[in-house]
Amino acid sequence: MVMNNRIHPSLYSRCLFHACSKAAVMFTAGLLSISATPFIFSQTMLEYPQAKKLDQVDEFFGVEVADPYRWLEDDVRESKEVEKWVKSQNEVTFGYIKGLKHRDEIEKRLTALWDYEKYRPPFKEGDKYYYFKNDGLQNQNVLYESATAAAEGRVLINPNTWSDDGTVALGNVNFSDDGKYVAYGIQDAGSDWRTWKIMEVASGKLLDDELKWIKFGGISWREDNNSFYYSRYDQPEKEGEFQSLNLGQKVYLHKLNTPQSDDLLVYRNDDQPEWGYLPEVSEDGRYLIITVWKGTDDRYQIIIKPLKDAQGKEVDEALTFLIDNFENEFTFIGNQDQLLYFKSDFNASRKCILTIDLNKPDRENWQVIVPEAEQAMSSAAIVGDFIVAEYLKDAKTQIKLFDLEGNFVREVGFPGIGSASGFAGKRNSTETFYSFSSFNRPPTIFHYDLASGESSQIRQAQVDFDSDKFEVSQIFYTSKDGTKVPMFLAHKKGIALNGKNPTLLYAYGGFNISLTPGFSVTRLQWMEMGGVFAMPNLRGGGEYGKDWHKAGTKTKKQNVFDDFIAAAEWLIENKYTAPKHLAIQGGSNGGLLVGACMTQRPELYGACLPAVGVMDMLRFHKFTAGRFWTDDYGCADENKEEFDALYAYSPYHNLQPNVEYPPTLVTTADTDDRVVPGHSFKFAARLQEVQAGASPVLIRIETKAGHGAGKPTSKIIEEYADMWAFLAEHLGMTPSFPDGQP
């Protein structure tokens, strides 16, 4: 991913998340009391915790919809009843997992695979280089400072010292232009909230400054290196409340060594409490650019405030709207004096680079300097005297360099099918760095000379496996409506196409997010155990631009599920696997994907792993960041057609009695403040109620964890060992391990 050391709004807004079959059957309404016996008997020979049912019925456009498990939406930290249910569910789930015969072997081998030094590409601030490193099994990555890009440096920030259990993580970091100070965000227990602190880099001394109530944004330093802009919300009425909607973000200016209460309010719009703001100071210090967003679609307004004139003298001019509508993407990537560069989808569904001259900002004067290409442009930045643009060619990374007039200069070559990330830098940079990896290729860090175009390796991950034993390929299959969809396949070389391979089908399909073939220790272990890993690039993602994305949104969301189901059918028809050997997995919007597909085609899968999923499509917009997702999903309260579509596939509402659902392990976290855990709680309770077969349907609820970001290594290893053991049990898999291991 092409990134300067800042948050691009196109990435950031999508991360607010990095959602038909026949009409749903309404739940039977009726008030039930909690039994004196804490568990109910199930045909699975497991006793699931009793979940009371309420007589809760809502009406949508004349349709009555029951919601008997509404009480499970309550905050687990506030409701003793929900807390008891969570504890009881975990007792059943972990008791079951403990009895899986391969569970401990899998964890031991996964731990061994995970234990290698992990680096991210270095970046330069002031006269020093910085990089993130993990020694192997550290719970959190550590920020290092070094004199050269390849040298081993000194520890600058080590979040592993912040908590005993590793649940406090380092979020974003942002250095002042002179490199004297670094501001960094602290993330506690996986929450989206960040508390920011300021460190003097040379001494390691922390200033007294502490900034709170920051979510969905970063900071941008002024040229004076003594102040910065940032956006935040007001302090919640009830501190610790994590499910309420986040409204009324504002932009502030903070000066070092002053309390947050003294911060200068720069911009607010009380008439638009759902709008959010990403402030950024141009690299030359001349302008404050505020990107205004209101959802997960890449559609922005742009506010400009001049900070200096052409001679470098400070000015105090008013904020003005450069873009005053939410029709298109305008991602600011840099400027030359009054000429501003944007990545945009203005008249370009696969994105382009255009410039706006502030001396003549009217639309008729905009200049497209890098036109839309056949491939979708996913990100861009100005580094040195080049525009560095990332494209996706059938979901594989392409990096192209253009000069500042938009003329093509060269393409960066990569060693095979894979993904590249990095390419950070500034206007005075002569070098940049990137990482390249694939399913069977651990990350390698390269130095890239901007003038010559030469790449040179500086670090390579040393993982305990033989990459030559695995292969990666890409095929194209046909979805229900005739659309061609790409899918990556990764597995051991020489597998037999006999329909007996344990296969894991993973996808996302939403929010313009693209899945590319990068390295993952957990997927490597799955392949090492004898499994096939399959990853289709469904509609709803960004792999082929805006049209591909929009074809999987709102009333067209069923296309996403059809694409996923067609991928499963292709794997079966081509003898990679069979339904009893096929598992499906996805997280967040991908958890919704799994939930929808297992309710629509339960006979097609041998096991299901929905993680932190959006399972109640009629109420998702009522919690935390959920209102932003109406760009992709629509809203059941406001539009009848959207309600009809949402109700037709909502996983919670489409679970039906007398159906045998596949073995299912739902995963979530008790304090996820992105997709609140009530989604998974309600889905699991309903699934356990209606399950007609003997297959277990369980929920694993992590504690002191959120949506995934900042999760400690130890928790990740434990969770994946549980999931892989669950799949091995239910797909008829006898895991293989290297000789003598574990």
N, C-alpha and C positions, 0 to 999 in steps of 0.2 A: 504494500500500500504506500503510495507516494505521500509523504507527510513532512512538513516542517514541524518544528517542536511546538505544536499548538493543536488545538482541537478544530478540525474542519467541521462546519455545521452539517454538511451532508453526512458525515460519519456520525456525528453526535446525535442528530435528530433520529437517525435510524436506530441508534442504540437506546432510544427511549423504550424500546421494547426489550444493536449487538451490541386463519381463522376464516348436493343436498339431495339429501336423499328425500324419500317420501316424508310427508308431514310427521312431525314428532308425536309420539304418544304422550299425552299429558299424564303426569304422575297421579296416582290415586290419592286424593286428598283425605285427610282424616287425622285428628289429633291423637297421638299415642304418647303414653307416659313412659318414662324410663323404667325398664324392668329392674326388679331387685337383684336379678342375676346380671352381672356386668357383660356377659357375652351371649351371642346367639349362635346356634348350631348351623353349619353350612354343609352342603354336599361335598365340599372340598376336604372334609374331615378337619378343617380348621375352625376354630371358634373366633369369629370376628367380633370386635367391640360393638355393643348395642348403640345404634344411632337413632335417637328419637325422630319422629316425623311431625312436622307442624302443619296446621291447616292454613298454609300461606299460599294465596292465589293472586296473581297479578293479571291485569287485562292489557293486551296490546292490540289495538285496532280491532276490538271486538272479540279477540281470541283470549280465552282464559288459560293461563299457564301456571301450573302448580310449581312451587319451590319449597318442598318439605324440609330441605336441609339448610334453609337460610341461616339458621343459628350458627352453622359452622363458618360463616363469614366473620364472626366476632374475633377480635384480636386475642390470640392465644395467651398473651401476657395479661389480659384483663378479664378473661372469662375462665373461671374454674372448670366449667363444664367442657369447654373446648380443650383446655389443658388436659383434663382427664381422658378425653377421647384420644388426643394425640399420644399420650403416654401409653394407653392401652393398645393403640394401633402399632406403635413401635415395639411393644413387647411381643405381639404376634409376629410381626415381620422379622425382627431380628432373631426371634426364636426359630423361625422357619429357615432363615438364611444360615444360621449356625449349624443346621443339620445337613446342609448341602455338601456333598462329599469332596468336591474339588475346590471349595472356597478358600481354604488356607493355602493350598498350593498356588492358586492364582494370585493371591495377594503377595506371596513371597516372591514370585517371579516378576510381578508388576513392579514391586519395590526395587528389585535388582535392575530392571530395565530403566526405571525412572532415575536411577542414581548415576547421572552423568552431568558434567558442567554445562550449564545452559547460558548462552549469551544472547543479548539483543544487539542490533547494530549500534555502534557508537555514534555520538553526535558531538559537535564542538560548540562550546560557549566560552566567550572571552578567549583566553589563550590555552584553555584546558579541554580535554576530551572526557566524555562521560558515557557510561554504559551500565546496563542492568545485567546482573549475573546471579545465578543460583548455583551453589556448590554441588547440588544434586538432589538432596532431600530436604533442603530448607523449606519451611512453610511459605515464606515470602521472598520475592526477588530483592536483591540488595543493589543500591546505586553506588557506583564507584567513580572516582576521579583519577585520571592518569595524564601524564605529560605527552604521550603519543597514543595513537589509536590502537596499536597492538600491544602496548605495555600493560602489565598487571598494575593496577592502581591501588589507591587507598580507599577504604570504605568511607563514603560520605553520609549515606542514610541507610540504616539497617532496621527495617520494621520488625524483624524477628525478635528484637529486644523490647517491643512494645506490649507484648502479652505472652502469657505462659502457653497458651494453646494455639497461637498463630492466627487468631481470628481478627487481628487489627492489621490492616494492609496499607501500603503506600499507594495513593492514587496518582493523579497527574503531578508532574513537576514542571516548573517554569522559571527560567533564570532571567535575571535582569540583563540588559544588553551588554553591560561591562563584565558580567560574570561574577560580580561581587556578592550578590544575594541569590538564593533560590527559595521560591515559594513552593510548598507542596501540600497536597491534600491527604488527609487521614480518613480511611474508611474503616468503620467498626462493624464487625459481624455481618459483612456483606451488604450493608445498607447503601442506598444511593446518596444519602447525605454525606457531605464531606466537611471536615473542619480543617481550615488551612492555617499553616504556620510559616514563619519566615526564618531562614537560617543565613548567617554570615558564612560564606563558603570557606574562606581561608582559615578561620578560627573554629568553625563548627558551632559557634555560639548561636543559641536561639534568641530571637528578639521577643519582646513581650507580646507582640501582635498575635491575636487569635481571631480568625474570621469564621463565623458559624452560619448555618442555614443556607449553605451553598449546595445546589443540586442541579444537574444538567447544565454544566458550564465550567469554564476555567477562568484564568486571569490573563491580562495583557499589560506588560510594563510600559510606562511612559519613558521617553528618552532621557529624563532626568535620573533614571535608575533609583528613584526614591519614592515612587508612587506607582499605582497600577489601577486599572479598571477591572471590575468584576460584576457579576450579576448574582443576586440572591433573592430568596423569599423572606417574608416576615417570619419571625419566630412563631411556631404553632401555638395556638391557645393552650394546648396541653402538651408539654414537652414529653417526648417519647412516643407520641402518637405517630404511627407509621402507615396507616391505611387511608388517611384523608387525602382529598384532592389537593394538588399543589397549584395554587393560584397567586397571581399578583407578583410575578418576578419583576425586579427593578435593577437598574444599572447604577453602580456607585463608583466613586473614586476614593481609594484608600491611600493615605500617606503613612510611611513607615514611622514606627514609634508613637503612634496615636491609637486610641481605642476605637473599636469598630463603631461605637455610638457617635463618633465625630465624623464618620465618612460622609462625603458630599454626595447627595443624590443627583445623578446626572440625567436619568430619564425614567419616567413611569407613564403608564397609560391606564388609568383606573377604569376607563370605558372598555378596555380589552383585557380582563384579568387572565385570560387563557394564553395570551401571547408570552413568548419567552425571548430572551435577548442574549446574544453572544458578542461582547465588545472585543475589538481588536485594534491595536495601534499599528499603523503601517510601519514598515521597517525603517523608513526614513524619518519617522516621528511626525510627519506632517498632518496626518488625518487619524481621527477615530472613526472606525467603521463599525456600526452596530448591525449585525444580522438579526432580523426579526423572524421568528418562526412560531408556528402555532400547532404543529402536528408532526407526524413522521414523514410526510411527503416532503421532497426536496423543493419546496416552494417558499421563497423568502422575500421579505421587504428589506431594503437597505437604507439605513440612516447614516448620514455623513456629518461630522463636525470637524472643521479645520482647526488644527492645533498650532500650526506655524505657517507663515507665508513663504513665498519662494526664496526670500533672503534668510530664512531661518529664524525670524523674529516671532515670538509667541503672539498668538491672536486669541481673542475671546469671541468667537462667532457662534451663532445659534445652530442647533441641530436642524438639518433639513432632510427630507426624504428624497433619496436618489431613485429608489424603486418604491412605489406606493401601492402595490397590489401583491397578491399571493398567486400570481399566475405561473411563474417559472422559477427555476433554480438560478440563483446568483451566488456562487461560492467565491468569495474574494481570495485570490492567490498571490497578489502583490501589486506593486505600482512602479511606474517611472514618473516621478514628479506628479503632475495632475492627471496622468493617464492610468486608470485603474483596470486591472485584469481580472476577469471572472471566468470560472468554469460554469457553463450554463446549458440549459436545454431549450433556450429561446430559438424557435424554429429548427430544433435539432433534437430529435427524440433520443439519439445516442450520444449527445453532449458535444459541445464545441468549446473553444476559448474565444471570448470576445473582449473588446476593450471599450471603456466609456471615458471620454474626455470630460473632466469636470468643467472645463471652459465652454463646452457645448454638449451638455448631457442629454439632449432630447433624443428619443429613440431613433429618429432618422439618421443620426450621426454615429450610432454604434457601429463598430467595425468587427466583423468575424475574422480573426486572423488564423485560427486553426479550425477548419470546417469539420463538420460531422463526418466521421469515417464509417466504414462498413462494420467495424467493431465498436462496441460500447466503451466510452471513456469512463472509467470508474473514479479516478482522482487525478489531481494535478497540483503542481507547486512550481514556484520560481526558485531555482537554485543556481547560484552564480549568474551567468548571462543566458541561462537556458530555461525554457519551460519543460519540465519533466512530467510527462503525461503517462498514466497507466491505462492500458486498454485490456479488455478481456476478449480473447479469441477462443470462442467455444469454452469459456470459463477458465482458460489458461492465461497466465500473466504475459502481457507484452508491455515493454517500456520504450517509449519513443521520446527523443529530444528534439525540440524546436528552438530556433533563436527567438528573440523577443519581438520580431516582426512576423513570426508564425511560419517561417521557412523550416522545412524538415531538415534535420542535421544527421541523425543516425538512430538506430535501434540498438538496445542493449541485448546481447545474446545470452541465453540461458542454456544450461546443460540438460535439456529434456523437458518432459511434462511436469509442471510444478507451479509454485507460487513464490512471488518476490515481495518483500516488504522493506521499508526504510526510505532511502533517498531523501533524507532530511538535509537542510542547509539554509544558507542565507544568501543575499545578493553578492556578498564578497567572498563566497565559498569558491574554492578551486577543486574541491573533492567532496564526495559523499560516500555513503556506505549502505549496503543492503544485505539482506538475508535471502537465501533461496533454499527451498525444501520441496519435498513431494511425499507421497504416502510411504514410499520405500527409501527415501533419502533424507537423513537428518539435516537440520539447518547448517548451512555453511555461510559464514560472514565474509563479504567481499568489500574491498576498497575500490572505489570507482573514480578515476581521474577524469574530470569533466572536459579538460582540453583535448586529451588524446583518445578518450573513450575506452581506455584499457581498464579491465577488471583484474584485481589480484586478490587471491585468497589470504585472509588474515587469521581466521579461526574456523575449525570444523568440529562439530559435535561428535564425540566418541561414544556411541551407543553400543551396548553389548548384543549385537545381532549381525547377521550376514545379509547385507542388502541384496546380494546376487541371487538369493533364494526366492525373491519376491518380484512380481511384475505388476505394472500399472498400464491400463489401457483405457480407451474411451470409445463407447459405442453410441449409436443414436437409435432410439426406438420411437414408435408411433403411439401417441396418446389417443384417447377415445374419439376426439373430434378431428383426428388426422394430423395434429401438430407434431413436428419432430422435436424430440427432447433429448439432450445429451446426458450420458451417465458415465461416471468413472467407475472402473472395477479394479480392485487391488486384492491380491491373494498370492499364495505360494505358487511357484512355477510348477507346471505339470499336473494341475488338478484334473481329476476325471469329471467329465460332464455327464454324470449319471443321475442327477437329481437328488443327490444325497449330501451335498455340501452344506454345513451350517452357514447361513448367510445373514448378514446384518445390513438392512436397508435403512439408510439415514438421509434425511433431507430437512429443508427449512421452508422455502416457498413463500416468502413474504417480505414486505417492507423494503423492497429494492435492494436487499442484501444478497450478495453473491457468494456462493460456496466454491472454493478453489482447492486444488489438490495439495494441501500442506501436510507436514509431518505431525503425527500424534502418537505418543507412546501407547496410549490405550488402544488405538486402532491397530498399531503394530502388534501388540500382544494378541488381539483378536485374530489377526492373520497367522501369527506364530502358532496359536492354538489349533489351527486348521480351518479357520473361518474365512469366508469371502466377505469383503467389504464393498458395498455398492453405494454410490452417492449420485443421485440424479439432480440435475439443475432445473427445478420446477418453475413454471410460471409463477409470477408474484415476486420472484427475485429480480436482480438487476443485471443478469448475465448478458442480456441482449438489449438493454436500454429501457426507456419509458414504456414502450408498447408492450414489451414482455412483462414488465411489472404490472401494468394496469390490467392485463389480461387475467390476473390472478387476484383481483381486489373486489371488494364489495359484492355486488350481485353476481360477479364472475368468479368468486372464490372457489366454487366447485371445480373449476378447471385445475386448481392446485391438487385437489384430492384425486381427480381423475388421472392426472399425470403420475402421481405416486402409486396409485393402484395399477396403472399400466406398466410401471417399472417392475412391480412385483410380478405381474403376469409375464413380462418378458423374461425375467430370471427363471421362472418356472418353465415356460415354453422352451427355453434354450438349455434346459437340463442343468443349470447351475445348482438348482435347489428344488424343493417341493414345499408345499404349504407347512407341513409339520416341521420342516427344518429352517423356516424363514422367520426372522424377527424384524420388527420395525422399531426405529428409535428417532426421537426428535426432542428438542428442548425449546421452551418459551412458545413462540409461534409454531415451532416444530412439535412441541407437545400437543398443541391444538391439532396439528396435522395427524399425529398418531391417534389422538382421541377420536377425530372424525372418521378416519379410515378404519379403525377397529370397530366402530359402530356401524359403518356402512357395509364392510366386507369381513365380518369376524372369522369366516371360514378360511380366509386367505393366509392367515398367519399362525405361526406356532408359538409366538410370544410377542409381547408388546412392552415398550419402555417409554411411556410419556413422561417427560421431565418438565417441571415448573410451567405447566401448560395453561393456556387460556381456555377454560372448559365451560364456562357459563357465558355464552355469547350475547345474552340479553342484559347483563349487568356489569360487564368488564369496565365500562366507561365511568363507573361510579367510584373507583378507587385509584389513588395515587396518580400514576402516569397514564392510566387507562384511557382517559379522554383523548389523548393524542392518537390513539390507534384507530379512531373512527375514520381516518384517512384511508386506511387499508380495509377495515372491516365494515364500515357503515355504522349506523346507530339504530337500535330497535325502537327507541323512544320517538324518533323524529321522522321516520320514513317507512311506509308500509312495505314497499318492495324490499327494502333492506331488512326489515323485520322478518319477512317471509323467508328470505335467503338465510338469515342468521339462525332462525328457529329450525329450519330444515336440516342444518348440519351441526348445531351446537352439541358438543359431545355429552354434556350433562343431561340435556333434554332428550337425547336420542338413544339412551340406554333403555332397552325394552325387556320386559319379563319373558321367560321361557326361551331365552337365547343363551347358547353356550359361548361365552367369550373366551378368547385365548388366555393363557397364563399371562398375567399383567403385574408389573411392578411399577407403580406410580412413584415418582420421586419429587420432593419439594423441600422447602425450608420454612421453619416456623416464623421467621421474621423477614421473608422476602417482601420488600416494599416496591418491587417492580410489578410482578404478577403475584398478587397477594395469595397466600396459601389456601384461602377459602375456595379458590377454583378447584384445586386438587382434592381438598378435603371433601367437598360436595360430590365431586365425581367419584371418588373412591367409595364413599358411603352408599351412593346410588348403585354403583357397580357391584358391591358386596350384597346389596339387597336383592338384585335381580339375577345374579349369576345362576344359570341353570345347570351348568356342568360341574365336573369335578376339578376343574383347573383353579389354582389359587389366584386370587386377585388381591394384591397387597399394596400398601402405601408405606414408603420409607420417608420419614420426616426428619431432616437434619436440624440440629439445634445450633443456635448462634451462627446462622448462615443466612445469606440472602439469595439473590437471583443467580449467583455464580461468580461474579467478579470478586476478587480478593479471597476466594476460598482457599484455605491452607492446603498444602500438598498432602498432608496426612489424611485429611478428610476426603480429598479427591481419590486417593489410592483406595481407601476403604470403600467408598461408594462404587467405584468401578469394579473392584473385586466382588462386591455383592451382586452387581448387575451381570457380570460375565459368568459367575457361578449360577445365577438364576437361568441365564440363557443356556448354559451347558446342560443343566438339568432338564430343561423342557424342549430342547432341540435335538436331544439324543446325541449329545456331543461328548466325546472322550478327549479332553484337551491333551495336546502334545506339547512337550517342553524340550528344550535343547538337552543334549546328553549331559547327565549329571545334575540337571537343574529341575526344579528348585532343590 
